[in-house]
Amino acid sequence: MTRRMFTGALAWSAALSLLPKGVLANDIVKATNVVLVHGLFADGSCWSDVIGRLQATGLNVTSVQNPLTTLPEAVAAAKRVLDRQEGPTVLVGHSFSGMIVTEVGVHPNVSSLVYIAARAPDAGEDYTALAKTYPTPPATAGIVFDGDEGRLTEQAFLHDFAGDVAEKQAKILYAVQAPFNKALLAGKTTQAAWRSKPSFYAVSKNDRTINPDLERFMAKRMGAKTIELESSHVSMISQPEAVAALILEAAGMGTKG
């Protein structure tokens, strides 16, 4: 990024920080880039069907390969990608990576945030404690550990993680799931980017990995423009058109209001 571009990015980022919580989509800056971050039990390819739709509109799209080791290392991976963007960037997170979006979303290149069935903690909040105030989702019982490395069983993956994905495709996704390190779950955010950036949220109504009512609570708390999808946890795979449309709205290229 040139010095002039960086100065410009700082200027519009500062302007965004003055916007009120619950800002409308027509208040956002038109973006030229989208950065996508995957969560647990997946890798960067989980965004493939969304990426093609976004690229078709002329957006520059990058899918971060989240290391799933510790929160600081995951945040650092996303920050490296954000540092390379030239101009306003929509930062999108699925599932656990909502933690990353919430932390690194204060980056001056980020113009808006999109949460896809994602965690959205406040600064310093214990997300695990928050989640325990809602009924435990079925997928939790399907997490198994090999030492410090965690993953979903095939049954849990097919039925509780990707329940509305065709079995043949879901088995392929299961085969490439990236295991996570137990230390990742201990991380807490130190910032809440959604308090200063326009935010959007896609609730998965049939989610069995994160409680849908918890998703609704977080979306409402952040004042996000919210949609609800008849989908499992992986709406970016089962409903890529709807997810891409929400991202385009966050980029100032879709329906406003």
C-alpha positions in Angstrom: 0.0 0.0 0.0 1.3 3.5 -0.9 1.7 6.2 1.8 -1.1 8.2 0.1 -3.5 5.2 0.1 -2.7 4.5 3.8 -3.3 8.1 4.7 -6.7 7.9 2.9 -7.5 4.7 4.6 -6.8 6.3 8.0 -9.1 9.2 7.1 -12.1 7.1 6.2 -11.5 4.7 9.1 -11.5 7.7 11.5 -14.8 8.9 10.0 -16.3 5.4 10.4 -15.3 5.4 14.1 -17.7 8.3 14.7 -20.7 6.5 13.2 -23.3 5.4 15.7 -23.8 1.7 16.7 -26.5 0.2 14.4 -25.4 2.3 11.4 -27.4 1.7 8.3 -25.9 0.1 5.2 -26.2 3.3 3.2 -23.7 5.0 5.6 -20.9 2.6 4.7 -17.9 3.3 2.4 -17.9 1.4 -0.9 -15.3 -1.3 -0.6 -12.9 -2.7 -3.2 -11.8 -5.8 -1.3 -13.2 -8.6 0.8 -11.2 -10.7 3.3 -12.8 -13.9 4.4 -11.9 -15.9 7.6 -12.9 -19.4 8.3 -13.7 -20.9 11.7 -13.2 -24.3 13.3 -13.7 -27.6 11.5 -12.9 -25.9 8.1 -10.3 -24.3 5.9 -10.2 -21.4 3.5 -11.8 -23.4 0.7 -15.2 -23.3 2.6 -15.8 -19.9 1.0 -15.3 -21.1 -2.6 -18.9 -20.7 -3.7 -19.1 -17.2 -2.2 -15.7 -16.1 -3.6 -16.8 -16.7 -7.2 -19.9 -14.6 -6.8 -18.0 -11.8 -5.2 -15.2 -11.9 -7.9 -17.9 -11.6 -10.6 -18.7 -8.2 -9.3 -15.1 -7.0 -9.6 -14.2 -7.2 -5.9 -10.7 -8.4 -4.9 -11.2 -11.4 -2.6 -8.8 -13.2 -0.3 -9.6 -16.2 2.0 -7.3 -16.3 5.0 -5.9 -19.6 6.0 -6.6 -19.5 9.8 -3.9 -21.5 11.6 -6.4 -22.5 14.4 -3.6 -22.5 16.9 -4.0 -19.6 19.3 -6.2 -16.4 19.0 -3.1 -14.1 18.7 -1.7 -16.2 15.9 -5.0 -16.4 14.2 -5.4 -12.6 14.5 -1.9 -12.1 13.1 -2.7 -14.2 10.1 -5.7 -12.1 9.3 -3.8 -8.9 9.9 -1.1 -9.8 7.4 -3.8 -10.2 4.8 -5.5 -6.9 5.7 -2.1 -5.1 5.6 -1.9 -6.1 1.9 -5.3 -4.6 0.9 -5.4 -1.3 -1.0 -8.5 0.6 -0.1 -11.7 -0.1 1.9 -12.1 -3.8 2.8 -15.1 -5.8 4.1 -13.9 -8.3 6.8 -16.0 -11.4 7.0 -15.9 -14.2 9.6 -17.7 -17.5 10.0 -18.2 -19.2 13.3 -15.2 -19.0 15.6 -13.5 -16.5 13.4 -16.0 -13.9 14.6 -13.5 -13.6 17.4 -10.9 -12.7 14.9 -13.1 -10.2 13.1 -14.0 -8.6 16.4 -10.4 -8.2 17.4 -8.7 -7.2 14.1 -11.6 -5.4 12.6 -10.3 -2.1 14.0 -7.6 -2.3 11.3 -7.7 1.0 9.3 -8.4 -0.9 6.0 -11.6 -2.4 7.3 -14.7 -0.5 6.2 -17.4 -2.9 7.5 -17.8 -6.3 9.3 -19.8 -9.3 8.3 -20.6 -12.2 10.8 -21.8 -15.5 9.3 -23.3 -17.5 12.2 -20.3 -16.2 14.1 -19.1 -15.4 17.6 -19.3 -11.7 18.4 -17.9 -11.1 21.9 -17.5 -7.7 23.5 -14.0 -6.6 24.5 -12.6 -8.9 27.2 -15.8 -10.9 27.3 -15.7 -14.6 28.2 -17.5 -16.1 25.2 -17.6 -19.6 26.7 -19.5 -18.2 29.7 -21.8 -16.3 27.5 -22.6 -19.3 25.4 -23.4 -21.3 28.5 -26.3 -19.0 29.2 -28.0 -20.7 26.2 -28.8 -24.4 25.6 -25.8 -26.3 24.5 -25.9 -27.0 20.7 -25.6 -30.7 19.6 -22.3 -30.3 17.8 -20.5 -29.7 21.1 -20.9 -33.4 22.0 -19.2 -34.4 18.8 -15.9 -32.7 19.5 -13.1 -35.1 20.2 -9.5 -34.5 21.1 -6.2 -36.2 20.2 -4.1 -34.6 22.9 -4.5 -30.8 22.4 -5.8 -31.2 18.9 -9.6 -31.0 18.5 -12.0 -32.0 15.6 -15.5 -33.1 14.9 -16.5 -36.7 14.5 -17.9 -37.6 11.1 -21.4 -38.0 12.4 -21.4 -34.6 14.2 -19.9 -33.0 11.1 -22.5 -34.4 8.7 -25.5 -33.9 11.0 -24.7 -31.0 13.3 -22.2 -28.9 11.4 -23.2 -29.3 7.7 -26.7 -30.7 8.1 -28.2 -29.1 5.0 -25.3 -29.9 2.7 -25.6 -33.0 0.4 -23.9 -35.9 2.1 -21.5 -36.5 -0.7 -20.3 -32.9 -0.5 -20.3 -32.9 3.3 -18.1 -35.9 3.4 -15.6 -34.1 1.2 -15.7 -31.1 3.6 -15.2 -33.5 6.5 -12.1 -35.0 4.9 -10.4 -31.5 4.7 -11.5 -30.2 8.1 -8.6 -28.5 9.8 -8.1 -29.6 13.5 -7.8 -26.8 16.1 -5.5 -26.4 19.1 -7.2 -26.4 22.5 -5.3 -23.2 23.3 -7.3 -21.4 20.7 -10.5 -21.6 22.8 -8.9 -19.9 25.7 -8.4 -16.6 23.9 -10.3 -13.4 24.6 -10.7 -10.4 22.5 -9.3 -7.1 23.7 -11.3 -4.9 21.3 -14.8 -5.0 19.8 -14.6 -3.6 16.3 -18.3 -3.8 15.9 -18.7 -0.9 18.3 -17.1 1.4 15.7 -17.6 -0.3 12.3 -20.8 -0.9 10.3 -21.8 -4.5 11.0 -23.9 -7.2 9.3 -25.0 -10.6 10.7 -26.4 -13.7 9.1 -28.2 -15.9 11.6 -28.5 -19.6 10.8 -32.0 -20.6 11.9 -31.3 -24.3 12.0 -27.8 -24.1 13.5 -26.7 -27.0 15.6 -23.2 -25.7 16.2 -23.9 -22.3 17.7 -27.3 -21.7 19.3 -29.4 -19.5 16.9 -30.8 -17.5 19.9 -27.2 -16.7 20.9 -26.5 -15.5 17.4 -29.6 -13.3 17.5 -28.5 -11.9 20.9 -25.1 -11.0 19.6 -26.5 -9.5 16.3 -29.0 -7.3 18.2 -26.4 -6.2 20.8 -24.0 -5.0 18.0 -26.8 -3.2 16.2 -26.0 -5.2 13.1 -28.1 -5.3 9.9 -29.4 -8.9 10.3 -30.8 -11.5 8.0 -32.0 -15.0 9.0 -31.3 -18.0 6.8 -33.0 -21.4 6.8 -29.6 -23.1 7.0 -27.2 -25.2 9.0 -24.1 -23.7 10.5 -22.4 -23.5 7.1 -24.7 -21.1 5.2 -21.8 -19.9 3.1 -21.8 -23.5 1.6 -25.5 -24.3 1.5 -26.7 -20.7 0.7 -23.8 -18.9 -1.0 -26.0 -16.6 -2.9 -27.6 -15.2 0.2 -24.3 -14.9 2.0 -22.6 -13.2 -1.0 -25.6 -10.8 -1.2 -25.1 -9.7 2.4 -21.4 -9.2 1.9 -22.1 -7.1 -1.2 -24.4 -5.0 0.9 -21.7 -4.5 3.4 -19.4 -3.5 0.5 -21.9 -0.8 -0.6 -22.8 -2.8 -3.7 -26.1 -4.4 -2.7 -29.5 -3.5 -1.4 -29.4 -0.6 1.0 -31.6 0.1 4.0 
